[in-house]
């Protein structure tokens, strides 16, 4: 029932600019109305819903643009993700260069350790990705006690809950990606222990950064997401070159992005084509009913076509599509984190 209520709101939000805030849901509005609140409260609520923050993508309420409530229903929806640009934020100060160097060092270590084990490399790099966003959300809570006035990272009034919600959504997105990758490969016990230790290390580092220098924390998160985008792009190319063997889409991916509807729609289209073909062949057989009995080559062709359509419905959800969806999610968080760091820079320049 909740998904049904959220679907039209997310549909409207899809047409909004990327970095805006479609804040509180109709549920809160209904609560205010039912409690007999004054018109001033309603006006204040409408005003707060128009406030902007660079940290809030329009689909928040979920951690991906494609969800169970608003899934990709056609292969064109996913194929269009190929046209998304591989942006790189040019470093413009010393700590930006430090962030880039740290990310390159992490990537170099992963390449040396895993080499041609593409899925393992992506899984281990992705395993630490939820830590920064989780640290940011926890520190945002601590800032309420450490700061007397505004506890938000970005220059805004009353958007504390929005920032925490978005950081938690980013953490959820990364954790869901890890869950999907872990269902595709089996990492060893040593690798699991290493992932946990690295997770704890990153959590500690980002906790300090968010407490002392939030701008650098957001910038480092942006560069980490940039590197993830590059990794997914290389993996997409490797799938096309045959370096990565095609494999079935994990159930976790079907559930996270709502791809079961995509698969169901393809099956329906396949069945419709098969039904139309059968009816056409039945009409031809009636027209030639009085002719000499012989093998009907067009009928065989219809069976073959039906089989091909069935295979297409099974092959429609490919590993390449899943990687495009992973990359698309990373691009959203990449742009959001860089925009947050830029906003903090502008705030300091004004001050």
Secondary structure, 3 states (H helix, E strand, C coil): CHHHHHHHHHHHHCCCCCECCCCCCHHHHHHHHHCCCCHHHHHHHHHHHCCCCCCCECCCCCCCCCCCCCCCCCHHHHHHHHHCCCCCCCCCCHHHHHHHHHHHHHHHHHHHHHCCCHHHHHHHHHHCHHHHHHHHHHHHHHHHHHCCCCCCCCCCCCCHHHHHHHHHHHHHHHHHHHHHHHCCCCCCHHHHHHHHHHHHHHHHHHHHHHHHCHHHHHHHHHHHHHHHHHHHHHHHHHHHHCCCCCCCCCHHHHHHHCHHHHHHHHHHHHHHHHHHHHHHHHHHHHHCCCCCCCCCHHHHHHHHHHHHHHHHHHHCCCHHHHHHHHHHHHHHHHHHHHHHHHHHHHHHHHC
